[in-house]
Amino acid sequence: MSFWAFIAVLVIMGIMFGGLYLSKIASNREQEIMERRRAVRNLRTDLIDIDELIGTLQLYDKNPELLDTMVNQMKSILHRGLQLLPDDESLKQDMDGIEARRQMIQKLQEEPEEPEVPESDRQIYLIKKHFGRTIKMLRQLQSAGDLNELDMSQHQTRLTRQSLMLEVKAYEQHGRNAKKQGDISSAANFFKHAKDLIMHTDLKFDGKTEEIKKISREISNLYVTLPEDEDPTSG
């Protein structure tokens, strides 16, 4: 083989190996982008979960400090996502949406509101579910050093009590509605269920005894207003 033929073979081999090398780099780059997108999808799932919890807390807890903690967690996740995909428009839009949450929290700080009372069993179920998930998330934040033990304990205690009392208030309201409609038997059942919820819980909190007495008076008032010939325990 002549010298120039040898050089030509080397050039051809160089081109071939160079092409394979560039192809390998492109493949690795594509694989890296796919992995980043997969990671961002997982982060977006976390964002959706937290946003769902915030929606429930905003209605049924209305605690600015906890909401601020949740929003900060969303912001942290968004920053991680933007580090992976800096040009992702969806993540940028989500970051803009954080400001709306901040304004909501600021309004609650300036004008505190009482938590809403659930009106259906479905709402009661969601409160229990979402409060439980929130407590789990707070424990994870504490374990990671992102939340101190005192704040964690206070939020857990409040959410646990709040979950119970919102269910109690819901059944009390059902009882009042039934009373207005003249359905004394149903009203009594609703009030008794509310009373049982408090009496049978292991939770200890200020005002527990007073709440039991208040519901007992509601039940007594039902019977006082009954006609003499109607059996208050019927039905």
C-alpha positions as CSV (number, residue, x, y, z in Angstrom):
1,M,0.0,0.0,0.0
2,S,1.4,3.4,-1.0
3,F,1.9,6.1,1.5
4,W,-1.0,8.2,0.1
5,A,-3.3,5.2,0.1
6,F,-2.4,4.6,3.8
7,I,-3.1,8.3,4.6
8,A,-6.4,8.0,2.8
9,V,-7.4,5.0,4.9
10,L,-6.5,6.8,8.0
11,V,-8.6,9.8,7.0
12,I,-11.6,7.6,6.2
13,M,-11.2,5.8,9.5
14,G,-10.9,9.1,11.3
15,I,-14.1,10.3,9.6
16,M,-15.9,7.1,10.6
17,F,-14.8,7.2,14.2
18,G,-15.4,10.9,14.4
19,G,-19.0,10.3,13.1
20,L,-19.5,7.6,15.7
21,Y,-18.1,9.8,18.4
22,L,-20.4,12.7,17.4
23,S,-23.3,10.3,17.2
24,K,-22.5,9.0,20.7
25,I,-22.4,12.6,22.0
26,A,-25.7,13.4,20.4
27,S,-27.3,10.3,21.8
28,N,-26.0,11.0,25.3
29,R,-27.2,14.6,25.0
30,E,-30.7,13.4,23.9
31,Q,-30.7,10.8,26.8
32,E,-29.8,13.6,29.3
33,I,-32.6,15.8,28.0
34,M,-35.1,13.0,28.3
35,E,-34.0,12.3,31.9
36,R,-34.3,16.0,32.7
37,R,-37.7,16.1,31.3
38,R,-38.7,13.0,33.2
39,A,-37.4,14.6,36.4
40,V,-39.3,17.8,35.7
41,R,-42.5,15.7,35.1
42,N,-42.1,14.2,38.5
43,L,-41.5,17.6,40.0
44,R,-44.7,18.9,38.4
45,T,-46.6,16.0,39.9
46,D,-45.3,17.1,43.3
47,L,-46.3,20.7,42.5
48,I,-49.9,19.6,41.6
49,D,-50.1,17.6,44.8
50,I,-49.0,20.6,47.0
51,D,-51.3,23.0,45.1
52,E,-54.2,20.6,45.8
53,L,-53.3,20.6,49.5
54,I,-53.1,24.4,49.5
55,G,-56.5,24.7,47.9
56,T,-58.0,22.7,50.8
57,L,-56.0,24.5,53.5
58,Q,-57.0,27.8,52.1
59,L,-60.7,26.9,52.7
60,Y,-60.6,24.8,55.8
61,D,-57.5,25.9,57.8
62,K,-56.7,29.4,56.7
63,N,-53.4,29.5,58.6
64,P,-51.0,32.0,56.9
65,E,-47.9,30.5,58.4
66,L,-48.7,27.0,57.1
67,L,-49.7,28.3,53.7
68,D,-46.5,30.2,53.5
69,T,-44.5,27.1,54.3
70,M,-46.4,25.2,51.5
71,V,-45.9,28.0,49.0
72,N,-42.2,28.1,49.8
73,Q,-42.0,24.4,49.2
74,M,-43.6,24.9,45.8
75,K,-41.1,27.7,45.0
76,S,-38.2,25.4,45.9
77,I,-39.5,22.7,43.6
78,L,-39.9,25.2,40.8
79,H,-36.3,26.4,41.2
80,R,-35.1,22.8,41.0
81,G,-37.2,22.3,37.8
82,L,-35.8,25.5,36.2
83,Q,-32.3,24.3,37.0
84,L,-33.0,21.2,35.0
85,L,-34.9,23.0,32.1
86,P,-34.2,26.8,32.3
87,D,-36.4,27.5,29.2
88,D,-39.4,25.5,30.3
89,E,-42.4,27.9,29.8
90,S,-44.8,25.9,32.0
91,L,-42.4,26.2,34.9
92,K,-42.0,29.9,34.3
93,Q,-45.8,30.3,34.3
94,D,-46.0,28.3,37.6
95,M,-43.4,30.6,39.1
96,D,-45.6,33.6,38.1
97,G,-48.6,31.9,39.8
98,I,-46.6,31.9,43.1
99,E,-47.3,35.6,43.4
100,A,-51.0,35.1,43.4
101,R,-50.6,32.7,46.3
102,R,-48.4,35.2,48.1
103,Q,-51.1,37.8,47.8
104,M,-53.7,35.4,49.2
105,I,-51.5,34.7,52.2
106,Q,-50.9,38.4,52.8
107,K,-54.6,39.1,52.7
108,L,-55.2,36.4,55.4
109,Q,-52.4,37.9,57.5
110,E,-54.1,41.3,57.3
111,E,-57.7,40.1,57.5
112,P,-57.8,36.7,59.3
113,E,-60.8,34.5,58.4
114,E,-62.5,31.6,60.1
115,P,-62.3,28.2,58.3
116,E,-65.3,27.3,56.2
117,V,-67.5,24.5,57.4
118,P,-67.8,21.5,55.1
119,E,-71.3,20.8,53.7
120,S,-71.0,17.2,52.5
121,D,-69.4,13.9,53.4
122,R,-67.2,14.3,50.3
123,Q,-65.8,17.5,51.6
124,I,-65.2,16.0,55.1
125,Y,-63.4,13.1,53.4
126,L,-61.1,15.5,51.4
127,I,-60.3,17.5,54.6
128,K,-59.2,14.3,56.4
129,K,-57.3,13.1,53.4
130,H,-55.5,16.4,52.6
131,F,-54.8,17.3,56.2
132,G,-53.2,13.9,56.7
133,R,-51.1,14.4,53.6
134,T,-50.1,17.8,54.8
135,I,-49.0,16.5,58.1
136,K,-46.9,13.8,56.4
137,M,-45.3,16.4,54.2
138,L,-44.5,18.6,57.2
139,R,-42.8,15.6,58.9
140,Q,-40.7,15.2,55.8
141,L,-39.7,18.9,55.8
142,Q,-38.8,18.6,59.5
143,S,-36.7,15.5,58.8
144,A,-34.9,17.4,56.0
145,G,-34.2,20.3,58.4
146,D,-36.6,22.7,56.5
147,L,-39.1,23.0,59.4
148,N,-38.4,23.2,63.1
149,E,-39.9,20.8,65.5
150,L,-42.1,23.4,67.3
151,D,-43.8,24.6,64.1
152,M,-44.3,21.0,63.0
153,S,-45.9,20.1,66.3
154,Q,-48.2,23.2,66.3
155,H,-49.4,22.6,62.8
156,Q,-50.0,18.9,63.4
157,T,-52.0,19.6,66.6
158,R,-54.1,22.3,64.9
159,L,-54.8,20.3,61.8
160,T,-55.7,17.1,63.8
161,R,-58.1,19.1,66.0
162,Q,-59.4,21.1,63.0
163,S,-60.3,18.0,61.1
164,L,-62.4,16.7,64.0
165,M,-64.1,20.0,64.8
166,L,-65.0,20.7,61.2
167,E,-66.7,17.4,61.0
168,V,-68.5,18.2,64.2
169,K,-69.6,21.6,63.0
170,A,-70.8,20.0,59.7
171,Y,-73.1,17.6,61.6
172,E,-74.3,20.4,63.9
173,Q,-75.2,22.4,60.8
174,H,-77.0,19.4,59.3
175,G,-78.9,19.2,62.6
176,R,-79.9,22.8,62.5
177,N,-81.1,22.5,58.9
178,A,-83.1,19.4,59.7
179,K,-84.7,21.3,62.7
180,K,-85.7,24.2,60.5
181,Q,-87.4,21.7,58.1
182,G,-89.3,20.2,61.0
183,D,-87.4,16.9,60.8
184,I,-86.7,16.5,64.5
185,S,-85.7,12.9,64.3
186,S,-83.0,13.6,61.7
187,A,-81.9,16.7,63.6
188,A,-81.4,14.7,66.8
189,N,-79.4,12.0,65.0
190,F,-77.1,14.6,63.5
191,F,-76.5,16.3,66.8
192,K,-75.9,13.0,68.6
193,H,-73.4,12.0,65.9
194,A,-71.6,15.3,66.4
195,K,-71.6,14.8,70.1
196,D,-70.3,11.2,69.8
197,L,-67.4,12.4,67.6
198,I,-66.1,14.6,70.4
199,M,-66.8,12.2,73.2
200,H,-65.1,9.2,71.6
201,T,-62.0,11.0,70.4
202,D,-58.7,10.7,72.3
203,L,-57.8,14.3,71.5
204,K,-57.5,16.7,74.4
205,F,-58.1,20.4,73.8
206,D,-59.5,23.5,75.5
207,G,-63.2,23.8,75.1
208,K,-63.9,20.1,74.6
209,T,-66.2,19.8,77.6
210,E,-68.0,23.1,76.7
211,E,-68.6,21.8,73.2
212,I,-70.1,18.6,74.4
213,K,-72.4,20.6,76.7
214,K,-73.4,22.9,73.9
215,I,-74.5,20.0,71.7
216,S,-76.3,18.5,74.6
217,R,-78.3,21.7,74.9
218,E,-79.1,21.6,71.2
219,I,-80.5,18.1,71.6
220,S,-82.5,19.1,74.7
221,N,-83.9,22.1,72.9
222,L,-85.2,19.8,70.2
223,Y,-87.2,17.8,72.7
224,V,-88.5,20.9,74.5
225,T,-90.1,22.2,71.3
226,L,-91.8,18.9,70.5
227,P,-95.6,18.6,70.9
228,E,-96.6,16.6,74.0
229,D,-98.0,13.8,71.9
230,E,-94.8,13.3,69.9
231,D,-92.2,10.8,71.0
232,P,-88.8,12.5,70.8
233,T,-87.0,9.2,70.5
234,S,-89.1,7.9,67.6
235,G,-87.4,7.2,64.3
